[in-house]
Amino acid sequence: MELFRIKRTIPFMRHAFVLNVISVVVFIAAVFFIITRGFHLSIEFTGGTVMEVSYTQSAPLDQIRSSVSGLGYSDFQVQNFGTSRDVMIRLPLGAGQTSAAQSETVMQALKATDSSAELRRVEFVGPQVGRELVENGLLALLFVVIGIVVYLAVRFEWKFAVAGVLANLHDVVIILGFFAFFGWEFSLPVLAGVLAVLGYSVNESVVIMDRIRENFRKERDIPVTEVINSAITQTISRTVITHGSTQIMVLTMLIFGGPTLHYFALALTIGIWFGIYSSVFVGASIAMWLGVTREDMIKPVKKRDEVEEVYQE
């Protein structure tokens, strides 16, 4: 399916060097901010108090957030779980506070606005759980990267595998750099968004690599640069359709999803745009500089004489 077709090949690789220099600068800046500023980790990672509150009718989330914010909390989470009447509140534990005292103060504020609020459960989540979540998240990221390398190496060729992994890690590091620079909250949904971006970006890379291989089969005497330019140009319509429709959905979550989905949608938005950029200018350029050729992509066919010789032996 195509919305439009570009008849003239766009020379993307002509600007590959300049754009990759910019990518390297942005990548180094992202690493710098990650190291120097770190992440504003949510209480899922740092530990805190978890409260479950029930209402007789649909829980007024905005009112609950306003009440909790009025107590001086800036880093907290309020979200539905189970039904629309049940709410989970996550709060960082302040110095000298206990979970019991903290929950009592919060419940007083909630009952002042709605007397039907009822505390169902309160517990303290220690930082040890957060460390386990971080370790498991990093392991998940490692396994995803290994899986991508194996997949691309088997389906295409090692040069494309290296190019694809570098392009996808480029996206991940830049997303993390945004969160470190602006101090946005890094939570489990954001980590899930980063892993989703990895899969989304590799899909775009695979589409372009597949088209490069097809063009190598069709055209025998065209330079590698022209083959890559042609492949990217031919997939632009598909890119507009898939990424455009996905971005509409993500923007809907970003605008109307509330605080719970805000940073998750933000991570996906950054990943979608940088995923397009890296697949076109980073991944394809690295493959070109590594010296990918038609022989790398297409296995040579044995001549008839060679085949007969094998059978005679």
SEDORO-954500 format. One line per 3 residues: number of its first residue (from 1); their letters; for each residue x, y, z of C-alpha. Coordinates in steps of 0.02 Angstrom, whole numbers, plus 50000, padded with zeros to 5 digits. Each point is the difference from the previous one (the first is absolute). Last residue first. Example, Ala and Ser with C-alpha at 12.3 -4.5 7.8 and 13.67 -1.06 7.14 Angstrom:
% residues 2
2) SA) 50684,49947,50357  49931,49828,50033
END
This chain:
% residues 313
313) EQY) 51627,48147,49621  49892,50005,49844  49862,50095,50094
310) VEE) 50123,50135,50056  50066,50020,49823  49823,50018,49933
307) VED) 49971,50143,50123  50162,50086,49950  49955,49984,49815
304) RKK) 49828,50075,50030  50070,50152,50087  49970,50024,50183
301) VPK) 49888,50144,50049  50083,50132,50109  49910,50038,50164
298) IMD) 49921,50171,49997  50022,50130,50139  50187,49999,50026
295) ERT) 50034,49978,49813  49899,50158,49963  50116,50099,50113
292) VGL) 50006,50066,50177  50161,50097,50031  49993,50044,50184
289) WMA) 49973,50179,49945  49839,49952,49909  49936,49901,50149
286) ISA) 50040,50147,50113  49905,50118,49884  49845,49889,49992
283) GVF) 49992,49985,50189  50033,50184,50039  49909,50099,49865
280) VSS) 49842,49904,49958  49976,49885,50148  50067,50131,50121
277) YIG) 49884,50138,49942  49844,49893,49998  50039,49932,50173
274) FWI) 50040,50177,50060  49822,50050,49961  49920,49844,50073
271) GIT) 50113,49996,50154  49962,50180,50051  49814,49966,49987
268) LAL) 50014,49832,50090  50092,50080,50147  49868,50137,50010
265) AFY) 49859,49871,49995  50075,49911,50151  50033,50168,50082
262) HLT) 49816,50050,49991  49915,49832,50027  49964,50014,50187
259) PGG) 49996,50190,49999  49846,50006,49887  49969,49899,49843
256) FIL) 49915,50142,49904  50145,50096,49926  50142,49873,50002
253) MTL) 49884,49851,49971  49924,50086,49848  50175,50048,49944
250) VMI) 50047,49815,50005  49851,49952,49890  50039,50137,49874
247) QTS) 50183,49951,50004  49958,49821,49954  49896,50056,49850
244) GHT) 50140,50114,49940  50135,49870,50030  49911,49867,49898
241) IVT) 49933,50108,49857  50148,50120,49982  50124,49856,50007
238) RSI) 49906,49903,49866  50005,50153,49886  50186,50023,50033
235) TQT) 50044,49819,49959  50046,50028,49817  50111,50148,50042
232) IAS) 50097,49898,50129  50031,49859,49876  50052,50120,49861
229) NIV) 50125,50089,50111  50072,49833,50055  50018,49937,49821
226) ETV) 50075,50166,49946  50133,49990,50136  50039,49819,49954
223) PID) 50040,50049,49821  49884,49932,49863  50064,49860,49888
220) REK) 49895,49852,50057  49827,50072,50026  49853,49886,50040
217) RFN) 50084,49888,50130  50089,50145,50084  49834,50093,50003
214) ERI) 49919,49856,50094  50140,49999,50128  49983,50188,50027
211) RDM) 49811,49979,50020  50027,49871,50136  50125,50113,50087
208) IVV) 49874,50143,49999  49861,49892,50073  50118,49923,50127
205) SEN) 50055,50172,50062  49819,50054,50027  49967,49840,50098
202) VSY) 50158,50028,50102  49933,50170,50052  49834,49932,50063
199) GLV) 50082,49860,50098  50120,50119,50086  49862,50129,50025
196) ALV) 49898,49870,50095  50147,49971,50118  50008,50188,50034
193) GAL) 49811,50006,50028  50008,49858,50126  50135,50097,50093
190) VPL) 49885,50152,49997  49857,49895,50069  50118,49940,50140
187) SFE) 50042,50178,50052  50123,50138,49955  49931,50169,50052
184) WGF) 50058,50142,49890  50157,50090,50058  50015,50098,49838
181) FAF) 50179,49944,49962  49984,49822,50069  49835,49963,49912
178) FGL) 50065,50071,49835  50161,49899,50018  49901,49841,50029
175) IIV) 49912,50028,49833  50169,50038,49918  50075,49839,50071
172) VDH) 49855,49895,49934  50003,50075,49825  50189,49977,49978
169) LNA) 49980,49823,50066  49885,49969,49851  50122,50072,49872
166) LVG) 50148,49906,50075  49900,49838,49998  49945,50023,49819
163) AVA) 50173,50043,49936  50080,49851,50087  49867,49881,49933
160) FKW) 50010,50081,49827  50186,49963,49995  49969,49825,50067
157) EFR) 49885,49953,49856  49813,49985,49967  49879,49881,50084
154) VAL) 50125,49910,50112  50102,50155,50050  49842,50105,50020
151) YVV) 49918,49872,50116  50156,49965,50102  50037,50184,50028
148) IGI) 49818,50039,50043  49991,49858,50125  50160,50058,50085
145) VVF) 49929,50177,50014  49835,49935,50072  50093,49890,50125
142) LLA) 50103,50149,50060  49845,50111,50020  49912,49865,50100
139) LLG) 50154,49980,50109  50002,50189,50029  49817,49994,50052
136) NEV) 50029,49853,50116  50143,50092,50085  49898,50160,50018
133) LER) 49850,49904,50068  50111,49909,50125  50072,50165,50058
130) GVQ) 49824,50068,50024  49950,49850,50104  50150,50032,50112
127) PGV) 49942,50182,50016  49862,49942,50119  49813,49998,49963
124) FEV) 49900,50046,50155  49820,49943,50013  49824,50069,50012
121) RRL) 49838,49911,49961  49814,50033,49988  49986,50182,50054
118) EAS) 49824,50064,49973  49948,50161,49912  49812,50027,50019
115) SDT) 50028,50162,50095  50055,50092,49844  50094,50166,50011
112) AKL) 50052,49994,50183  50008,49811,49986  50147,50015,49878
109) AQM) 50100,50117,50113  49972,49890,50152  50048,49848,49896
106) VTE) 50165,50081,49952  50047,50037,50181  49957,49822,50054
103) SQA) 50099,49927,49855  50155,50096,50052  49985,49950,50181
100) AST) 49985,49816,49954  50139,50008,49869  50119,50074,50127
97) QGA) 50081,50170,49991  50166,50063,50066  50064,50044,49828
94) GLP) 49865,49993,49868  49934,49841,49919  49962,50028,49817
91) LRI) 49815,49974,49961  49906,49878,49889  49810,50009,49997
88) MVD) 49896,49859,49927  49816,50038,49969  49846,49890,49995
85) RST) 49830,50064,49941  50043,49992,49814  50034,49814,50020
82) GFN) 50155,49891,50015  50130,50138,50013  49977,50186,49978
79) QVQ) 50149,50116,50013  50083,50127,50115  50189,50017,49999
76) FDS) 50112,50109,50107  50150,50116,49984  49941,50176,50044
73) YGL) 49933,49971,50176  49966,50152,50108  49836,49948,50078
70) GSV) 49905,50101,49870  50070,49884,49866  49909,49856,50083
67) SSR) 49835,50095,49998  50023,50059,49820  50043,49824,49942
64) IQD) 49844,49933,50086  49892,50133,49918  50072,49959,49830
61) LPA) 49970,49814,50029  49818,50017,50055  49968,49813,50035
58) SQT) 49844,49932,49917  49871,49966,50135  50004,49919,50173
55) YSV) 50187,50037,50011  50148,49886,50039  50179,50044,50047
52) EMV) 50154,49893,49978  50158,50077,50069  50182,49967,49954
49) TGG) 50135,50086,50102  50178,50022,49937  50140,49917,49902
46) TFE) 50131,50073,49883  49961,49900,49843  49810,49998,50003
43) ISL) 50015,50168,50089  50043,50077,49832  50181,50031,49951
40) HFG) 50055,50174,49950  50146,49939,49899  50185,50041,50002
37) RTI) 50064,50177,49986  50186,49974,49963  50000,49827,49921
34) IFF) 49834,50012,49906  50038,50180,49951  50169,49951,49925
31) VAA) 49928,49848,49910  49868,50111,49919  50131,50129,49949
28) IFV) 50106,49862,49923  49849,49938,49900  49954,50176,49944
25) VVS) 50179,50029,49938  50006,49830,49915  49832,50031,49916
22) IVN) 50059,50170,49937  50154,49916,49925  49880,49871,49926
19) LVF) 49901,50138,49916  50156,50078,49924  50066,49834,49935
16) AHR) 49834,49937,49930  49959,50156,49899  50029,49922,49829
13) MFP) 49931,49836,50068  49822,50065,49987  50010,50035,49813
10) ITR) 49811,49996,49963  49956,49886,49854  49875,50082,49881
7) KIR) 49832,49916,49974  49935,50026,50177  49841,49900,50022
4) FLE) 49853,50054,50106  49881,49930,50129  50067,49825,49970
1) M) 49933,49829,50049
END
